[in-house]
Amino acid sequence: MGFDGNGRIWMNGELVDWNDATIHVGAHVIHYGTSVFEGIRMYHRESTDGKSAIFRLRDHIQRLYNSAKMYRMTPDEMPLRERNVKDDRLKYSIEEIERACIETLQANGDRDAYIRPVVFRGYAGLGVDPRPCPVDLVILTWRWGKYLGEGALEQGVDVCVSNWNRFAPNTLPALAKTGANYMNSQLIKMDALENGYVEGIALNTDGYVSEGSGENLFVAFHGKGRGGKDQLITPPLGASVLPGITRHTILTLCEEVLGMEVHEAMIPREMLYIADEVFFTGTASEVTPIRSIDQIRIGSGKRGPIAERLQDEFFAIIDGEKADKHGWLTFADLD
Ligand SMILES: Cc1ncc(COP(=O)(O)O)c(C=O)c1O
């Protein structure tokens, strides 16, 4: 189901045929990028119990809600004075959006799927003030193979530091996952691809490492932590990064399972080149090792032992080989 035109899309409370899920060209989102969205994955556990497990659904929908809240799209306003403005808000709760995701998955029946809820300002007028425009919610799901590029997860990828920076603090909120933010991601991605790399790493406007166009980033040093522990560093949330759900997962696994020393700290660009390992994390990229940056070999030039252990832990939980003790999985009953 999906971009072949088959399947159904959830639109403001109704499941409509894929090709009928259209909006007016005068919608606010088309002109000003007024949208927030999520990217969530459901995995088919073929090797164990055959169930389909959605990874961290609640956390993704909470982030969707947070993104919408920052843009005054949720019903959280506490006005201190009389207002005379038409002001539409999101009509669905976090629980209702979760249920709608599951309903859409059930309607489409794919067992390995990508889930894309989008909250956007629709059609009412094109003033810059978005508030009079309706807050619409759509949910697309489509089939997505189990692991993206088996090769990349094992061999690692060749990337560059981009010419483009992430946006400065207090310009576009980096903690929100908005359509508009991805104009910046597109510049980073195109810059990398045009120069022969598969992905770009952006610095923030202070010149410190931020993240990839669609991934958070970690650097690792073998045995360099206190007591000879391995050490892992990722940029803090103030470094213009998206608060990645996979980032949080990896931080948790490192501390709890692997007993590593973990820091959220500013990373100068040159630290990338001398790390023993650098890897991306994200819903799409999972844990993808980086084997070179700006044509400089990182560590051994292939997947390192920390990335491999993290991949093993991550997939063991998703596949049901290890207990899901944090309640990260939601099962969509697809039978
Ligand atoms: C810019 C950016 N950073 C980080 C991530 C990783 O976030 P998550 O792990 O929640 O998918 C994404 C993925 O959506 C992203 O687009």
The ligand as a MOL file (V3000), in Angstrom:
LIG
                    3D

  0  0  0     0  0            999 V3000
M  V30 BEGIN CTAB
M  V30 COUNTS 16 16 0 0 0
M  V30 BEGIN ATOM
M  V30 1 C 16.6000 16.5060 11.4590 0
M  V30 2 C 16.4010 15.2030 12.1570 0
M  V30 3 N 17.1450 14.9090 13.2200 0
M  V30 4 C 17.0040 13.7480 13.8840 0
M  V30 5 C 16.0900 12.7940 13.4650 0
M  V30 6 C 15.9560 11.5110 14.2260 0
M  V30 7 O 14.7800 11.5350 14.9850 0
M  V30 8 P 14.0150 10.1890 15.3660 0
M  V30 9 O 14.9950 9.3040 16.0180 0
M  V30 10 O 12.9310 10.6290 16.2760 0
M  V30 11 O 13.5080 9.6140 14.0740 0
M  V30 12 C 15.2850 13.0520 12.3640 0
M  V30 13 C 14.3110 12.0690 11.9300 0
M  V30 14 O 13.1950 12.3000 11.7830 0
M  V30 15 C 15.4440 14.2880 11.6950 0
M  V30 16 O 14.6980 14.5740 10.6250 0
M  V30 END ATOM
M  V30 BEGIN BOND
M  V30 1 1 1 2
M  V30 2 1 2 3
M  V30 3 2 2 15
M  V30 4 2 3 4
M  V30 5 1 4 5
M  V30 6 1 5 6
M  V30 7 2 5 12
M  V30 8 1 6 7
M  V30 9 1 7 8
M  V30 10 2 8 9
M  V30 11 1 8 10
M  V30 12 1 8 11
M  V30 13 1 12 13
M  V30 14 1 12 15
M  V30 15 2 13 14
M  V30 16 1 15 16
M  V30 END BOND
M  V30 END CTAB
M  END
